[in-house]
Amino acid sequence: MLDPGALLAVARLLLDETNAPATDASIRRAISSAYYALFHVILRAAAERFAGAGHETSAVFALIYRNFDHRRMADV
């Protein structure tokens, strides 16, 4: 499972203007990384809700976590 904090760190690095001004591509990639960070926070919260906190290594947790569909979530 991805670490949402790491994804947000990547987004911040892409937008860090101490090296160079952000380009359109780096801004789009930063937004995408931030979106996936939020997506994985939601997946983890849902899996913990149904499988129970502390069960991240269980098959049930993995099944719930991996069964979410991006398109369906976007529609909701």
N, C-alpha and C positions, 0 to 999 in steps of 0.2 A: 504494500500500500504506500502511496506517495505521501510525503510529508508536506502539508500545506504551508508550513513555515518556510521550507526550502523553496517552494514555488514563489512565494511572496518575496523572498530574498532575490531570486532571479529577476522578478519584475522590477524591484528597486534598482538593481544593478543596471538593467537595460535603460532606466530613466535617469541614471546618475550623470548629471551634466558636468561633473568635474573633469571628465576625460574629453568629452565632445558633446555637442548639442544632440538631443534625441532626434532620430530620424523617424519618418512615418513608419518604417518597418519595425524599428525598435519599440515604438509606442504601441503598435498593433500586437507585437509579441508580448509586451508587458501586460496588456489588457488580457490576452489569452491566458497567460500564466496566472494572473489574479483570478480569472474566471475558474480555472481548474483548481486553484487553491480552495475557493469557495465550494466548488462541486465536491471535492474530497472531504471537506469539513461536514457537509450535509450527509454524504454517504456514511462517514464514520458515526455521526450522531444517530442516524437511522439504524445502523447495524447494532450500535450499543443499546439503543432503545429496545430492539426486539431480541437480540442475543444476550444482552446483559454486558455491562461494563466489565472489563477485565477478561473478556473472552475473545480477544482479537485473533488468537491463534486457532480458534475452533472452526470446524467445517461450516457450521451454521452462520457464523459471523462472515466468513468468506463468501458464502452463497448469497447472503443478503447484500453485502457490499458490492459484489460483482454483477448483481442482477438489475441494477438501475440502468435505465436507458436515457441517454442524453436528450434525444428528440422528445420523448414523452415528458421529461422534466421541463423542457423548454416550453412545451405546449401548456403545461399546467401553470 
